[in-house]
Amino acid sequence: MPSTEGPSGPTGLARLGVSFIAALEAFFFWLGCFIGHHPFYVISSCLLIGALFSSGLHNFTQENRPEKLWIPSDSHFVRDSEWMRNNFPNNVRPQFAIFEAQENIMTSENLIQILDVIEEIKSIKADGTEWSNICLKIPVVTFGQGGGLRRRRAANESESEWDDIFGSDFDDAFEEDLFKKKDFGEPSFLKNFDPSVHFDRATYCSFLSGMQEACWLSSPLEIWNYEREKIGNLDLDEISTALNETDVSPVFGIPRDYLKMLGGVQMDQNGTVISAKTILVTWLVKSDPSKARGEITNDAGTGDSVAKNILNWEAEFVNILNKNRNGSITIYTFSGRSFGDVSGTAIKNDAKKLSIGFIIMFIYVQLMLGRFNLVEQRAVLSLIGIGSVGMGCVVAYGICSAFGIPYGPVHNILPFLMLGIGIDDMFVIAQCWATLGPEVSTLSLPEKMGHTLKHAGVSITITSLTDFTAFAIGATTVLPSLRSFCIYAAVGILATYVLQATFFTAWFSLDLRRMLDSRDGFLFCIKYKNYKPNNCSQKDLFKSAFEAILGSFLFKTPVKVIVLVCTATLLIFGSWGLSMLRQEFDPIWFLPQSTYLFKYFDKSKKFYPSDGEPGTIFLSNFNHYDHLNSIADMIDRLEEQKDIIKEVDAWYTPFQKYSNTHFNTSLPGEKLSEDRFHDILGRFLFSPTGSKYRMKFIFNGTPRCLLDAPPVKISSFDFKFRKFKGSVEHVPAMNRLKKIISQAEFGDGAVVKVWARAFAGWETDEVIAEELLRNISWAMICVFFTTLLLIVDIKACLLVLFCVVLTLVIEKNH
């Protein structure tokens, strides 16, 4: 140890360090002697205590929801997501499939392959559940022969009954005027025409109630109404023309932009799409637990309550889309249950890798601890040493689970981390035994074990304590998954350290007794008389390589210069790379890249990049009819933020026009009475203009066409951000929007929330830089003082700290 004496003797730090080391050595000497005398007592105690701690696994909880993993638990996003889940649940579960062709997806052969898959999906029967039972259904509007808008007539209705409802001249007049719109602007017949107002309310509601519904399935194959023969006979020009010119769904009768369903498109000089690489197909599943039949369970990936039969249907959906197919297209899929599936699959795959890793490490440990002869082979000891690491994992998982700390996807690397630390402790203990001096050769085995642990215990304490301190500091982070990971790691390191110093050491002492008794390393019952190991097995090739080749080579002056120059070069390039480090966070990065879900997001990002993140604003706990002006003011302020908000789709804007046009109101200035507001709102939400906003409300009752709207509990409206270039743009935009919402005046007790799925990453971006600097700084400070206390050499500690900084700088460049 370097000198730590001042002019008058040892410094206070040196005295403290020496006293601390002496105390550690005394403790480990006693522990080694105790283990040497009572190995079976120590082994049984460790097994009993390990079993006790492992009982905490009954409370083992796995967390897969991204918002519970990577977003600060006290963030607005987490609180608002929980509020939304409880008060305004999203009962629609989207299912997506991206069909990618090797060249052009816009061929009849490829469309037929897509049709085959769609028909296969429709035929799924999971626990008696079919697509038609769980799909989101919307009214179907078809067109007459002349193109006029019609409700699909039921089989038992005659044409005269329709004439009684609409008048015999309605269809002809409507069709004639409708098609004037294409070339002559707004037709006179349609100007301010709204059937919810111009027809008798009972007549109009009767018309709506008779409308048929169809399952929401969105794909370009709608253009040909999913007719196999018609699709099979199409040529490239016909497909291209239909996709470019069709803007109304022949199935639903609603506007539809089919070009947005294409990815990787190529256009001609006129801007016409002539080919594409992918087609996006969307299925919407209606999941309302309050109306579900059968068992209700939690989706492991979202935390939402879902009927078990829907999860089973989604499992079949994923299996069909992910199965191997003979064809020219590849399918990438996303389902409502995908996050939960991928997490479970990742654990299974990691278990396989862990098994392979343990086998490799077993071979390595056997090579390092044992020798190639019958007595000094240590296969059993190697297995026990690795097994003690496994015990450490079980103890750590049991303790953390008992305290309710969740287990996340990143935690799967913990066994590998503890395996490395535990094996290093094994090697230190074995090496200290091998290097005992001749002065202890006459001592008993328990005393030799005491001297072994006297030196090895201090060494493994230094490494384990610094590792434990670093992870303990990391556990103070606000990111839940990282905090949980650090707690698991810190407890695991501590458990591994204790077990290697006790459980493994006890077995090590028994193995030494076996070797002294010349018993076989695998079959203990076999004892060799006058045994002498072969000369070849006594050679330590690793030691010879490091001493004779690497050791002497590194101490040569030219080699030192080369090493320093290479280190300086790496530092320069690392610093340059660090200066270009871009802050960005995406939970998708933590998905295993071999999973179908990661591949789906990869293709989605490539072929269907976002043009701006969508969001929703919720209004609750106030009388809407008293605050229509405030709602209008807030919408105006949002629309003024053109540099951050691309569009706002609020129910109030068309409601205001509907009310002013058809009911002679003067919104936003006029104050509507409660009855007047509910009367107009009830008509609006069943009108052609307002029906799509009906799902944007939660009422204190059920809205019905013939009745006034019930009291509004919650209303919502959507908006879309502009596309941002990174955290330097989207974090300020998010905060500005939150400030605008917080300034809205709706009275005491009003609840106004803004929510966007993108906030999951944006709120993390807001804190992650600060978290990184704080955690690294505190970890380095604590590690420095820990090593200073144990090494008692400031220069050596500073050199260790400098090496850590070098490692971080160079690693960040990669």
N, C-alpha and C positions, 0 to 999 in steps of 0.2 A: 504493500500500500504506500502511495506517495506520502511524503512528509507533510504533516499538518501542524507542525510546531512553530510557534512564534518566537520572539526573542526571549520570552520568559517561560517557554514550555508549550505544551499542547494548547490549542485554542479551545474556547468553550464549545464550538461546533464539533471539534475533533473528540473532545471528552464525551459529549453527548452521543456521538456516533459510535465511539468505541464501547461505551456502556451499553448502548442498544444492541450492538452486534454481539457483545459478550453475553447479554441476557438471552438473545436468540440462540446462540450456540449452546448455552447451558440447558435451555429448554429442549432443544432438539437432541442433545446428547442423552438427556433423561428419557425422551420419547423413544429414541433408538434402542436403548437398553431395555426399556419396558416391552417394546415390541419383540425384541430378541428373546426375552424370557417368556412372553405370553402371546405368541402369534395367533393361536386359535381363538383366544379371548378377543383379540382385536378384530379378527376376521368376522366372527359371529356378531360382534357389536356393530360393525360397519353394515353388515347385511340387515340387521334388525332396524337400525336407524334409517338406512336407505329405504326399507320397506315402509317405515312409518311416514317418511316424507313423500314417498310415491303415492300414498293414499290421497294426496291432494289432486291427483289426476282425475278424480271423479268430477271435479269442477272444471275440467279442461274446456276452454272455449276458443273456437277458431273464428277469426274475423276476416272477412273477405271484401266487405264493402269499402270501395275507395275513399268515400267521405269519412269513414271511421279509421282509415289507415294513415292518410297523408295530409289531412287537414287539421289544424289546431282544434282541439276539442271545445275551446271557448270561442271559436270563430262564428261570425254571422252565418256563414253557409251551413254549418252543422246545426245551429239553433233553428235557422229558418227551414232547413230540410226536415227536421223533426216536427216543427209546427205544421209544415205542409203535409207531411205524412199523416198527421193526426187530424187535420182540419180540411185539407183539400187534396185527398189522395188521388194519385194518377192511376186509374184502374184500367188503363190501356197498356198492354205489353207488346211492343213492336218486335217483329221477327224479320230479319233481313237476309237476303242472299245476293251475292255478286257473282254473276256468271261471266267468266272470262274466256274468250276464244284465243286460239293461237294467232289468228290473223284478224278476220272480220266476223264479229258476232251477228251482223245483219244479213244472215243467209237463212233460207228456209230450213236447211238441215239443222242449224244451231237453234233456231226458234222452236223446231219440233222437239229437240232435246230438252229445252226449257219447259215446254208444254208437258213433256213426260214427267218431269220433276214436280210441276204444279199439280198434275193429276194424282201423282203418288202422295203428295202432301194432303190432298183432299180426301184420300182414302184411309188416312191414319185413323185407327181405332184404339185408343189408349184408355183402358178401364171403362170402355163404353162411350168414351168422349170422342166426338168427331169434330172436324173443322167447322161444320155448320152449327154446332152447338155452342161454340165458344168464340166465334168470330165477332168482331165489331160490325154491326149492320147499320147501313144508312139507306134512306129512301132512294128508290130508283125512279128516274125521270127519263122517258123515252121521247122520240120525235115521230110526228105523223109523216105520212108519205110526202107531204109538201115541205116537211121540216118543222112543222109547228110543234110547240112544246105540249106534251100530254102526260097525264098520269096513266100508267099502264092499267087498262081496263080489266077488272076481274072477270072470270069466266061466266059468272052468273049475272053480269050487268049488260043491259042492252044499250044500243046507241041512243035510243030515245031517252033512257034514264040519264045519260050524259047531257043530252040536250036540255033536260029539265033543270040540270044543275047550272050549265053555262050558257044555254041559249044556242039555237041551231047555227047561228052565224058566227059564234065566237071563234071556232077553230079556223074558219076561212079568213076572217078578218085578222086574226092574230098571226097566221102564217104569212099572209100577204104583207103585213106591216113589218114582221120580224125580218124578212129578207131584204127589205128596203134599207135596213140598218147597215148592211155590209158596204153599200156604195153611197148612200145618201145621208149618213149620219144618223142621229137619233130620230126614229120614226114618230109620227104624231100620235099613233095609237099607244106607244109604249112610254111616252113622256109622262113621268110621275105616276105611271100605272103600277099599282101594287094590289094583287088579288086579296091580300089579307085585309085590305081596307075597302076596296071597291066592290067586293062581294059581301053578301050577308055572312056574318060571322059563323053561323051554324052551317051554312052551305060550304064555306071555305074549310072549316074544320072537318066536315064530312069528307071532303075531297082529300085532305091530308091523311085522315085515318084509313082511307082505302088504298093508300100508296103501298106498293110492295117494297120490300127491303132486300138488299143483297150484301153478302159478306165483303168487307173491305180487303181487296186484293189489288195491289197496284203494280202493273207491268205493261210494257208496250204491246203485249199480246191482246190487251183489251180492244185494240183497234180492229182486230178481226174476230172479236167476241169469243176467243179461245176455240175457234172452229178448226179442227185438225186438217180437214180436207182443204179448206181455203188457205190456211197457212202453208201447207205442203206444196201448193201450186204457185206460190209467189216467186217472182224473180227479183234480182237485186234492185232494179229500178222501181218496181212496185213497192218494195219494202221501204226504200229511201223516200219515195214520194209520200207514202202514208205517214211515216214518222215526222217528216218536215212540215206537212200541211194539216194534219189532224190536231185540233186544239180543244175538242170536246169529247169526253169519254162516251163511246157508244153503249157502254154497260151502265154507267151511272147518270149520264146526261149532265155532267158537271165539267167546268173548264179543266183541262189537263195539259201540262207541258211535257210531252213524252221525250223531248230531247234531253231534259234534265235527268232522265233515267239512263242515259247513255254515258259511257266514260271512254276516254282515250279516242275522241272523235277526230275524224279528218274531214275537211271541207273542200269544196271546189272553189273556183274563183268567184262564184256568186254567193258564197257563204252558205251553201246547202250541204248538209251533212251527208256524206257518201259512204262512210264506213265508221265502225266503232270497235273498240276492244271488249267492252263490258256492257252488261245490262243489269240494272238494280231492280230487284223484285221485293215488294214489301207486303207482309201479312200483319194485320192488327188483331190482337187477341183481347177480348173484353174480360177483365178479371175483377169482379166485385165480390170480395170475401163475404160481405153482408148478405149477398144473394146466392152464395155458392151452395151446392149440394155436396155433402161428403166432408171429408177431413180437411181442416185448414192447417197449413204449415207455413214456416218462414222460408223465403228464398234466401239461401246462404250467400248469394252474391249481392242482393239488394236490401235484404232485411225486411222486405214487404211481405205482408200476409197474403198468401196465395193458396187457392184450392189445390189440393194434392193432385187431382186429376189433370189440372192444367200443366203442372210441372211434369207430369208423366207424358202428356201430349208433346210438350216442348222437347223432352228427351228423345222421343221418336222423331220429331222434326229434325233435330240435330243429327241423329243417326242416319237418317235418309240422305241428308245433304252432304254428310262427311264420308259416306261409303264410296269405295272405289268404283269408278264407272268407265266403261269403254266408250269413248267419244272424244270429240275435239274440244270440249270445254272443261274448265276447272271451276269448282264452286267454292266460294268463301262465305261463311255464314256467321250470323250473330243471332242469339236467342235471348229471351228474357232471363233464362237460367244460366247463361254462359259464364258469368263471372264465378258463380259457385262451382260449376263443373270444372273450370280450368284450375281453380285452387285445389280441388280434390285430386285432379289428375297430376298436378305438379307435385303434390305430396307423395303420390304413388311412384312417380318417376324418380323423385329425389331419394325415396327409400331404396330403389334399385341402385342408384348411383352410390348411396351410402354403403350398401352391401359390398359393391365392387371396391370402393375406397378402403373399407375395413380390410378386405382381403389383401389389397396391395400393401397397406400399412403393416399388416401382419407379417408379410414376407420381408418387408424392410426391417421391422423390429427384430425379427428372428436373425437376420443377417448381422445386425448391429450388436445384439445382446449375446447371441450364442456363438458357438464355434462348430465346425464340421466334424464332430466326433460323437460317440454314443452318449457320453456323460454330460458334456458341456453344451449340448444342444438345448435350446430353451423355448421350444414350441409352446409348451403349456404355460410357461411364465409370460410369454408374449401375448397369448390369448387372454390371460388374466389381466395383464396391464391394459390391453385395449378394452377388455370388459369393464375395468374400473372407470374408464372414460365414459362408457355407456351408462354405468351407474350414476356418474356425475350428471349426465344429461337427464336421466330419469328423475333424480333428486331435484335438479333445477326446475324441470317442467312441473314437478309436483308442488314445490314451494310456490312458484309463481302462479300456478293454477289455483292453489288454495286461496290466494289473495285476489283472485278474479282478474288477473292480468291476461289479456287475450293473446292468442298466438296468431301471427300473421304470415303471409307468404314468404317474406324475407327471412323468417326464422329458420327456414329449412337448411340454411348454411351453418347453423350453430353447431351441429355435431362435428362438422369438419374443422371448425375453429377450435373446439375443445379437444378434438383428437390431436391436433398439432401441438397444443399446449401440454396436454397430458403426456404424450410420447416424449416431448422434450424433458419433462420432469423425470420420466423413467430413465432416460439416458443419463441425466445428471446424477441420479442416485446410483446407477450401475457404475458410472465412471468414477465416482468418489470411492466406491468400494475397491475398484481396480487399482486406484492410485494411493491406497493406504500405505504409509511408510513402514519400514522394518521395525520401528519402535513399538508398533502395536501387533506385531506378528505373534507374540506369545500370549496375547489377551484372549479371553473367551469370545465365542461368537456374539453373544449379546453386547459385550463391550465394544467389539468391532463394529456392530450395527450402530452403537451410540456414536462412535467417531465418524462413521459414514454419514449419518444424518446431521451430525454437528456441522459438517461442511456443506452437504447437499441441501439441507433444510434452509440455510441462509440464502443459497443461490436460487432455489425455486421460490422462496418467499419474495425476493427482489422482482423476478419476472412476473409472478402471479399478482403481486401487490400493484405493480405499475399497470398491468393489464386491467385489473379490477378497478383501479382508480380512473383510468381512461373511460371505461364503459360506465362507471358510476356518474361521471360528469356528463356523459352522453345521455344518461337517463333523465337529465333535467330539461331536455328539449321539449318544445311544445308540439312536435309532430308525433302523433300517437303511436304509429308503427315503429318509428325509430326509438321512441322512449321504451316501448315494450321490448324491442329487440335488445337494447342496451341492458335492461333489467335482467332479462333472461341470460344474456352473456355474462354479466357481472356475477350473478348467482351461480351460473354454470362454472365459471372459472374458479370461484371460491370452493365449490363442491369438488371439482376435479383436483384442486390443490390439496384439500384435506384428505381425499381418498388416496391420492398417490403417495402422500406422506405417511399414511397409516395402512390402508387396505393392501396396496401394492407392496409396500415395504414388508408387511407381515408375510406375504407370499414369497417375497424375495428372500427373506431369512430362511423360510422352509426350503426353498430351492437350493440355498447355500448348504443347508444340512444334507440335502440329497446328494449334492456334488461331493461334499466331504466324505459321504458314506459310499461313494462310487456306485450310485444307483443310476439306472438308465434314465435318460431325459424324458422318455415318453412312457415306458412301462416301468413304473417305480418299483414293482416287485422284483425286478431283475437286478441283482447286485454283482458287480464285477470284482474279482479278486486281483490284487496287484495290477490294477489298471493303469496304463500309461497312454495318454493321448498321442495321436500321430503328430509328427513334426509340422506337417502342412497346416493342420488346424490351429496351430499356435501363432501363425502369422496374421498380423492385423493389417490387411491391405489398405484399408481406409486411413489408418494412422500413418502408415508408411508413405502413402501418397501425399498427405498433407505436410508431413514433416520433411521428407526428402525432396519433394518436388515443389509444391506450392509454397510452403513456409520459407524455404531458402530462396526461392525465386522472388518472392515479394520484397525481400529485404535488400535487394540489389538496387543501387541508386537509379540507374536508368529506368527500371520498372516502377519505382516510386514516382518518378517524374511523369511517366506515361499515365499512371493511375490518376495523379493529380490533374493532369491536362484533360484527361477524359472526363473526370468529375466536373471540372470547371466548364467544359463544353456542354455537358448535360445540364448544368445549372443555368447557363446562358440561354440555351434553347428552351429549357423548362420555364424560365422567367418570362421569355418572350411569349410562349404559349399561354402562360398564366395571365398575361396582360390582355389576351384575346378571349379569355374565358367568358362565355355568354351564359347568363342566368336564365334558366328555363326549367319548368317542371311539368311532367306529364305522367299521370299514374299508369298509363299504358306501357311505359318503359319497364315496369316491374312485372309485366306478364312474361312468362317463359316464351321465347321466340319460336319454339317448336309447336306451340298450341294453335288450334284452329282460330281462336279468338284474336291472338296477336296478328295472325296472317290476314284476318278480315280487316282489322283496323289499318294494317299496312296498305292493303289494296284500296280501302275506302279513302285514306288520305291521299293516295296517288291519283285515283280516278275521279273521286268526288270531294275535292277540297272544299272546305267551308269558305263561304263568302262573307262570313260574319256570324258571331255566336248569338243564338236566340236567348231570350230571357222572358220573365213573367213578373208582373207587379200585382200584388194581392191587396185588396181593400176590405177591411172588416171592422166590426164593432162600432158602427155608426149608421145613422139613417141616411141612406143614399139620396132620398128625395130632398133632404135638407142641405145636401152638399154637392149638388150637381155643378154649381159654379166652381167649387174647389177642384172637382174632378177635371173639369174643362181646363182650368188654369194649369194643373199639373201636366196634362197632356200637351198643352201649348209649350210649356217649358221644355218638355222632353223633345218635342219636334224642333225646338230651337237649337238643340245640341247636335247640329248636323255634322260636326267633326268627329263625333263618337257614336252617334245613333243613326243607323241607316233608315229604319222605318219603324213606325208605331202602328199597331193594329189593335185599336181600343174599341170596345163595344159602344162607348159613349158617342163617338163621332158619327156613325151611321144612325144611332138612336136619336141624336139631336136633329139630324136631317129628316128622319122619318117623322118625328114628332112635329117639327115646324111645318113640314110639307102637308101632312095629312090631318093634323089636329090643331092647326093654327096657333101653336105655341110660339114663344119668342126666346127659346133657349139660346145661349146660357143665361141671359139676364132674368128671365121669368122664373119665379119660384113655384114649383108644382106642389099641389097638395098630395097627401099620401095616397088617397084613392085615385087621383088622376094619374100619378106616376105609375102605380101598379097596373092600372087599366092599359095605359099606352105600352108599358114594358111587356105585359102579357101578350099583347097583339104583336109587338115587334119581334119577340123571341120565336114566334111561329110564322113570321113572314119570310119570304124568300131572301130578303136582305139580312135579317137578324137571326135566322135559325141556327147558323153556324156558331153563334155566340152563346147558345143555350148552355153548352158545356162549360162556359166560363163563369157560371154562377153556382153557388150553393144556397138553396132556399130553405126557409123554415116551412117546408111542405113540398109538395110535388107540383110543378107547373103543368097546367092543362090548357089546351087550345081554347076552350070555350070560357075559361075563367080568367080573372085578373091574376097577375103574378103574385105568388106568396111573398111575405117579407124576405128581403135579401139579407142573408147572413154574411156571405163573402162574394165578392166579384173579383174578376181578374182580367188582365189584358196583356197582350204579347208585344214584344219589341225585338229588334235585332240590332246588335252592335255592328259597326263597320269592322272591316278586317284590319287587325293590328299586326305590327311587326315584331312584337315581343313584349316583355314585361315593362319596358320603359314606356310603352304606350297603353297597354291594357290595364295595368294597375292604377294609374291616375284616372283613366276613364271609369273604372269600377268605383273608385272612391268619389268621383264627382257625381256619378249617378246616385250613389247612396246618400250623398249630401242633399241632392235635390229632393229625393223621396222623404228624407227626414224633415225637410222644411215645409212639407205639405200640411195644410191646416184643415183637419177634419174633426176637431174637438177633442176633449179629454177622453182618454181611454181608447181612442181609435188605434187600430193596428194597420200599419202600412208597411209592406215588405217587398223588397226586390230580390228575385232569385234567378240565377242562371246556372246551369250545370258547369259552365266554364269557370264560375267562381271557385270551384273545388281546387283548380290549379292556380288560379290568379291569387287567391288569398294565401296559398302556400308560397307563391313567388314573392309575396309582400314581406314574408318573414324569413325566407330560407337563407338569404344572404347574411342577415343578422345572426341567425342561428348557427350558420357555418363558422363565422368569425368567433362568436362567443364560445362555442363548444371546443374548437381547436385551441383557442387561447387558454381557456381554463384547463383543458386536458394537459397541455404542455406545461403549464405552471405547476399543476399538481404532480405530474410525472417528474418534473425537475426536482421538486422538494422531496419527493419520495426517494428518488435515487440518491439525492444528496445525503439524506439521513442514513441510507444504507451503505453507500460507497464512501462517503465522507471525503470527497475530493471535488472541489468546485470546478477545476479544469476538466476533469473527466466527465462531470455532469454536463458542462457546457458543450463538450465535444459530442456527447450523446444527443443533446438537444439539437445541435447543428446537423447531425446526421438525420434526425427525424425531419427537420425542416427541408433538407435536401430531398429526402424521399417524397415528401408531400409536393414540393415544387415540381419535381421530375414526373411524379405520377399524374399530377393534374394536366400535364402536357399531353397525356395519352387519353 
